[in-house]
Each structure stands twice: as structure tokens, then as C-alpha cells.
Amino acid sequence: MNKFILFMLGVILVTTEQVTAKEKYVVCYYGTWAAYRNGLGKFDVTNINTELCTHIVYTFLGINRTGTVVSLDPYLDYPENWGRDNLRKFNALKKQNPNIKTILAVGGWNEGSAKYSVMAATPKLRKNFITSAIEMIKKFGFDGLDIDWEYPNRGDTVYGHDDINNFSQLLKELREAFDKHGLLLCAAVSSVKSMASLSYDIPAISRYLDLINVMAYDMNGASDLVTGHNSPLHRGEGDENVPKDNLKTIDAVLEYWLEQGCPPEKLILGLPLYGHTFKLSNATINGVRAPSDGPGIAGPYTATRGMIGYNELCMKFRRETWKLKYDNSAKVPYAVQGNNWVSYDDAQSLTAKVKYALQFNIAGITLWSIETDDFLGTCYLDDYPLTRAVNIALGRSIESTTHGSVSTSTTEKPSTSHPTDQFVCADTGFFPNPEDCTSYYYCVKNAGNILVPKLLHCPGNLHWDQNNELCNYPDQANCNI
């Protein structure tokens, strides 16, 4: 164990009594474009479970050439011209959970770096940005702003290395203005040393930000032309000889950011609810760092080769034959099917990452992004299984959904015309409830090797679809009870 980790653990032992009393944050990013996805992938504001997040982030607004914050999708954001009015609806979620904080995110990958490079370099444009951001935040009732400039001094930047100091100056001026209104100031930042060192003066930005969302994902991708983990916790298979400064792992990310002066009480570790897909060059060479011909399969909802939502992937695992593997060194899973190779996270790997990160008393976890979790609970016994796993690992008290509640013959009976003990399991697995389209049975063996039926309920108005073994829309489930 290196000196840095020993030092940090020493700090933790001294400060545990004060820190443990503070709730850890779960910052949930919401990709608003999911409202346009098809079928069970469609995700609206109403799908957000406010009990699973301490902060929810609306992504993304952008800026124009004057530095003014503007909508990138007026139909989705505003009510005019029969729009969906999502900015207002998003903040109305506070009625469900008055303690939740709503954050407006500006930027994102598609916005690029150039506009932000110019804005941050120009006093007048910085003023326009700050004034318009506050106006937008106050108009719709947000609690703060998240700046997602991807990335200073990278990509199509205009001012190059000057972006580093200009970004710090922008945050300084934002901090001064936001303090007058009691607003939160956050930023989403690169994670690994080789990238973050090009973009940030970490001590400077740490002075002005309330929360620093360190995006510890997209560490490896199809453009590398070899398979690799999206978000490995530790050095894994094939990384044995990688120099420390070039490591793309969560443990290296945490060490770098904390060593550079980011206060742990401001650091939010970003974790993914999606995977990366690769097309293997040779199906028989299918481990980590295997040769790849580029992006792999696309999911039916996200429809983007090279990435796949967990909600899409878990259905593939249920319907198709995949070899599920686990990198014991990196502490993350991957899956192989012929020429298809997928790096992803599950409840086990996310739990391991959270528990590791908590050693350093960080502020919490960021999730990108909640609409790619199994938010309807179509794959397993509860909705949002990954988000729930993170909450549990952080020690947050959450309630299970109705979908995940269980009744057996030895406990409370379900509210149907026949009690559970009248249903007889023919085998293990899922079976329809002959009395009710909105529920189904999951048959498992108990400690005595006896099959026991567990009554489960579909969320919302969904029906059980026995052909596909999932909760589905009524017109697609073919339940005619």
C-alpha cells in the first residue's frame, strides 16, 4: 500500500466520527433525449425515482455565440408551441421529495469545446453566461448549475492551454455571483491523469466548486481497437505492465485527484450505468485487450454502436446465450457472444467501487445516467437495480418498490382471489399469474429444496409478458385475463 493511501486512511481514522454522520450524495444525471426512445426504453421526467437520488441533473442546455445559456431542444424543454415543458416538470419533482436538489447542466459532449473556450476567455461573454445561467435557474426553480465543458484545452478548443486559467476564472466569477443567490456550483470533469492534467488547475477549481463530478468511465473504448473495461476499479488483465501515470482505473483516478488537492468532501465519483461494445477481430481471442475491429452491437433503445444501456444488455442476457466473465483483478464483468464483446457494470462491481471509494471519505457517487438503468424492472425483481445497489453500498435507507415486494405461502398473501399457496410451481423460473395480468410468479427452491412461488408485481400499468419474460406495455404483453 503506497504512502498516499496510508496517509488518507490515517486521516479517515481521525475524522470518522465527524464524517459518518453526513449523508453521502447520489447525483443522478438524466439524459433528456431518452424521451424520444422507443418502447420500453422511453424515459420521461415522470420515470425519475426521487427517493434514489439526493441530486438530479437535467442534461443538457447549451450556449450561443454571445455566451448566453439557451435550450438545445425548445420543444422538450419549454411549454410553448405544444412543447413538453420538461424544465418545469423536472423541478416539480420536488413535490415528491422536498429534500432533493435539482441541477441544470450546461455543455456535454455534443456541444464541443470551442464555444466554451471563447466564452471563458472573454469577460463580456463570461458575464452573459453567468447572468443568463442565474436567470434560467431562478425561472424554473433549480438549485444550482453543473458545467460540463468537454474539455478545456482539448478537442476543438480555440484558446488551448489558456483554457485552464480561463476555466478557473469563470468558476471564480460564478462562485461570487452564485453566493448572492445561495446556488450550488458543480462541474463534470475528466478523470484519468493523462487527460485531467491537460484541462484543470485542480486546487483552483476546488476552491470555487461545491461538487466535483469526476467522470470515471469511458476509460477504454472501441476506438482503441482492443477490448477494454469501461470503468475498471483496479489494474486488470492485460494492464500488468502499464506505467502508473498511464493507468486508467478508478483507484488511480481517486489517488490523482486527491493528491492534486481536490477535497474529498467535494469529490463525487462518477460511475456508469451502461457498457461499451466491441466487435472482436477473432472470436476465439476474446479476453481483455483482445484485438477489435471497432464498435460492437447497438442497443434497441440507445441505437448507438459501441455503447449499450444496462436495461438493454440485461434483456440480451435473459433472451440470448452469452458467456459472462469476471476480471478478478479489475473487479468488473464482461461478456462474450461470438464476435460480440461487452464491458459493463453490474450490482456487484458497482458495490465494490463504492466501498473502495468510501475509504477516502468522498462526498458520494454520480451515476451516468439513470435512464439506462433497468428503470422499469423488466429484467429482474426490482426497478433501478444498479441505482439501488449504489444507494445500499453508500448506506442510504431506501424502500423497495412494489415490483420487488415478495409474498409466499408462509408470509403475507397477495391481494388476488386466490392465495399464493394455491399456485403450484412446475419448475424454477417465471410464470404468469392466471388471475392477474399485472403480477407474475417467480419460482425458486427454498433451503429444503422445495419449490416456492413468490408473487411479484409489475410497476405502473405494465403487464407480465410471458413470451419475453418481462413486464411490458399492455398492448404488447398479450395477457387476456
N, C-alpha and C positions, 0 to 999 in steps of 0.2 A: 504494500500500500504506500503510495507516494506521500511526500511531506504535505502537499496541499490537502489531500483527503484527511490525513491525520489532524491537521490544523482545523479544518472545518468541523470534523467530528468533535474536537475539543470545544469549539465554540458552541456546538449543539448541546453538549452535555451541560455547559454552564447556563445556557439560555432556555433549556427545555421547558422549565416551569412557566416562563412567561409566554413562550410561543405556542404551546399545545392548546392554550385556551382560545386561540384565534382560529376562526373557521378558515379552511382552505377554499380557495376560489375554483370554480369550474366555469371557464369562459367558453361559451358555445357560439361558434360562428355559424351564421345562417346564410347559405348561398341562395339568394332570392330567385335566381334563374331556374331553380328547381320547380317553380310554379308552372313552368311550361313543359315539364317532363310528362311522359305518357304513363298510363296505367297506374300500377302500384308505386311507381317512382315519383309521382306528382306530390309535391310538398308545398303546402301553403302555410301562412303565418299561424293558422289555427292548429297545425300539427305540432307546434313547439310545446314541449312539456316544460313549463316554467319551474317545476319543482326540482328538475335535474341540473339546473344551471344557476349560478349566482350572478352571472353577467351574460347577456345575449347581444350578439354583434350583428348588425344589419349590413350586408355587403352587396354591392359597393355603390357609392356615389363617386363622381369624378370632379375634375376641374376644367375650366375653359382657358383660353389664352390670356385672359385677364387675371387668372388665379382664383376666380370665383367658383365656389362649390356648386355643382349642378347635378341634376339627375341624369343617369345614363339610360334610364328606361322610364320616361314620364308616365306611360300607360300603367306600369306596375306600381310606381311609387305614389302617384297623385290620383285624386278623385275626378279631376276634370276630364271631359270627353269620355265619360263612362269608364274611367280608369279604375284600377283595383284598390287604390287608396292604402297601399301596404305600409307606408310610413306611419300613418295614423294607427292602423290596426296593430302594428308591431308594438307601439308604445302602450296601446290599450291592454296588452298582456299584463301590465302591472296591476290590473284589477284582479287577476288570478293570483298573483304573488306580489304584494306591495314591496317586498324586500329586494326584488330583482332589479338589477341595473341594466339599462338599455344603452348601447353604444353605437354610434354611427361611424361606419368605416368608409374612408375615402382612399381610393387608389386601386390596388390589385394588379395582378399580372398583365391583364389586357390593357391597362392604362399606360403601361410602359414607364420609362424613367424620364424622358425628355421634358415633358410639361412640368414635372415636379422639380427637375434640375433648374429650369428657367425661373419658376416661381420662387424657389428658395433663395436664388441668387439676387432677387430684385426686391428692394424694400417696399415699393408700392404694391407689387403683386403679393408679397407676404401679408401686407395689411389687408388687401382684398380677401385673401384666403381666410385669414383669422376672423374678419368681420362677418363674412358670409357663412363660415362654419358655425359661429355662435348663433347667427340668425336662424340657420336651419335647425340647430339643436334645440333652441328655445321654442321655435314654431311648433315642432312636433313632439316635444317633451322628452328628448333624450337626456341621459345623464352625463354623456361625455363623447369624446371623439377618439377614434382609432386611426392612426395614419399608417397606411400600408403602401409606402413608396418602395416599389420593386425595380431597382435598388439604387441608392446613392452610389455614384462612381462606378456604375456597371450598366450593361445593356446599351440603350441608345442615349445615355447621358450626354448633356450638352457641355457642362462645365467640369466634368471629370473629377479630379481629386478635390477640387474646391467644394464639391457636394458635401464632403464630410463636415467641414466647418459650417457650411450654409444650413445643413440639416440641424445641427446643434443650435444655431442662431434662430431658426424657425421655431424650434421647440421652446427656446427661452422666451420668445415673444408670445407664443401660445400660452405658456405657463402663466405669464404675467396677466394676460387677458382673461384666462380661464379662472384664475383665483378670484377675480371680481364677481364671478357668477357661480362659484362653487362647483365647477365642472371637472370631470375626470379627463385625464390626458393619457392616452395609451399609444403604443406603436407595435406593429408586427415587424420583426427583424429576421435577417438571415441568421443561421445557427452556427454552421461549422467555421472554424478559424480561417480557413483558406478563403472564404467568402466574406465573413463578417469583418475581418481585418481590413478589407478594401473599402468598407462602407461607413464605419461608425467610430466615433470617439466615445467609447463606452462610458468612461467616467462623466463626460459632459452630458450625454443624453440621459444618463441615470439620474442626474440632478433634477431634471425637468419632468420626467415621466412618472406617472403613478404606477402603471403596469407596463412591463416589457414582455411582449409575447414572442418568445424565441421559437421559431418555426423549425422544429426538429424532425422534419420529414422531407421527402423529395431528395434524400441524400444520394440515392442511386436511381438511375432511370434507363429507359430504353436507348437513349442517345449514347450511352456508354458502350453499347454493342457487346456487353456481357451482362449476365444476370446479376442482380444485387438487391439487397434489402432496402426497402423504402425508409425504414426508421429503426435501425439496429440499436440495441441497448449497449452492447459491447463489441469489441473486435470479434469477427466471426470467421466462418470458413472462407479461406482464400485471402484473408487480411493479415495473416501472421507476420508478414514482412513489410507492412505499410508503415512508414515513419509516423511517429506520434503526431507531428504537426499536420499531416495529411489525413488523419483518421476522420471518418465520417460516422461517428457514433454518438449516442446520447451522453455517455459518460464523458467523452472528450468535449462535447458542447458545454455541458454544465461546468466542467473544470475551467474551460477557457473563459466563459462569461463571468464566472465568479472571480477568477484570478484577475480579470481585467477591471474589476471594480463594480460590477453590477450587484446592487444589494439583493440578497436572497429574498427579502420581503417584498421586492418588486418583480422578481423573475417568475414568469409563468411559462412552463414548459409546454410547447405545442406538440400534440400527438395526432396521428391521422386516423380517420375512420374510413379509409379507402386503401386500395392496394395499387401496385404497379404491375402491369402485364408485359411479358416479353414473348417473342417468337424465337424458339430455340433453333439454332443452326443445325443441330443434330439431336434428335430426340433421345438418343442413348447417352448423350453427355448432358446431364440435367441437374447438376448441383449448383451451388452458389459460385459465381464467376464463370459459369458456362458460356460459351460463345453464343451470341444472339444476333438475329438479323434485324432487330429493331422492335418497334411496338407490337404488343400482342393483341389479344381479343379486346373488344369493347363491350361494355355492359349494355343491356337493353334500354336503360333509362338515361345514363350519362352519355352514352353513344360517342365515346372518345377512345380511340385505340391508345393503348399504353397505360390506361388507368381504369379502375373499376371500383364502384362503391361496395362497401361491405354488404349492403342489402341485396345487391346483385350477385355478389360472389357466394354468399351463404345459400342462395337458391340454387346456384350451379352445383354446389357441394351436395345438396339434397337430391337433385334430379339426375346428376351425371356421376360418372366414376372418375375420381381424382385420387392421386396419391398425395396424402397430406404429410408433410415432413416438418421437422423442427430443428433449427440450428441451435444446438445446446450452448454454443459459445456466445452467439449474438443475442440469444433469448427471444427469438422471433420465429414464426412459422413461415413456410412457403408451400406451394402446391404445384404439382406437375400433372399434365394430361397430354400425352403425345408431345407435340411441339409447343404446347402452351405451358408457360411458366409464370407464376404469380407470387409476388411478395405482398404480404398483408399483415394485419394485426387482428388478434382475437382477444377475448377477455383475459386469457392467461398472460399474454405478452404485455398488454396494457397495464395489468395489475403489477407485473414485475417492474415495469418502467416507473410507475407511480411510487411504488415502495422504495425503489432505489433513489429517486429524486427527493423523496421526503427526508432522506438522511441529511440533506443540505438546507432544510427548513425553507424551501422555496415557497412562494405565495400560493401556488396552485397549478392547475393544468388548463391549457387551451385545447379545444377539440375542433379540428377542421375535417369535416363540418357535419353538423347534426343530421342533415338531410340524406347523408349516405350511410348512416347507421340503419339498422333494421327497425326503423321507427314505427312500423305497423305491427311488428312482432310476427311477421309471416313465416319466419324460419324456425323460431324456437318458442319457448314458453312465455316470453315476456317481450314487450316492446323496448326499444332502445337498449339492447343488451350490453353494448360496449360502453355507452354513456353511463349506464347503471354500474358497470364494473368499475369504472373510474371513480364514481361517487363513493362506492363502497370502500375502495382502496384508500381513498382520502379520509375515510372515517365519517363521512356525511350520512346522516339519517335520512333515508328515503323510503317511500312506500312502494310496494309492488303494485302493478296495475291489476285490474280485474282479469285481464287476459292471462296473467300469470298466477292468479289465485288457484288453489288446488282444493278439491273436495274428494274424499274417498269414502269407502263404506264404513270406515272406523272413525270418521270425523263428520263435520257438518254436511248435510245433504244439499244437493243443488236445488235451485228453485224451478224444477220441472215437475211434470205429472208423475214421474217415476224416480225413486231414489237411485243413487249411483249403484248400490249393491244389486240392483236388478239388471245392470249391464254386465254381460259376461265377456271377458277378453278371450278371443280365439288365439291371439299371438301378441307379441310385443309390437309396438308401433302406434300409429294414429288411426282413429276410426271415427266415422260420423256419429253424431247423436241422432238416433231415429226420431226423437221428439222435438228437436230444436235446431234450426239452421245456424244459429249464431254461436253454438258451442260444439265441442267435439271431445272425444276421449283419447287420452294417451295411456297406453297400457304398458306397465313396467313390472318387473319382478321384485318382490319385497325380500327382506332378509331371509325368509323361509322358502325362497324360490317359488313363490306363488304369484301368479299374475294378478295385478291390482289395477283397476281403472281409475284414472284421475280425470275429473271433469274440468275442462279449460274453456275459456270464453274468448271469442274474437273481439278485438277492440272496435269501438264505434259501432257502425251499422254493417260491418263486414260479415259475410257468411263463410262457413267452412267449405272449402273446395277439396273434396276427397281425391279427385283425379290428380291434382297437383300437390296435395298435402300442404295446404296453406290457407290462411284467411284471405278471401278475395271479395271483389265487389259482387253484390247480389246477382247482377245480370250475367256474370261470368262464372259463378260458383256452381250453377246447375243444381241447386238444392230446391226441391219441390215439396217440402213438407207443408 
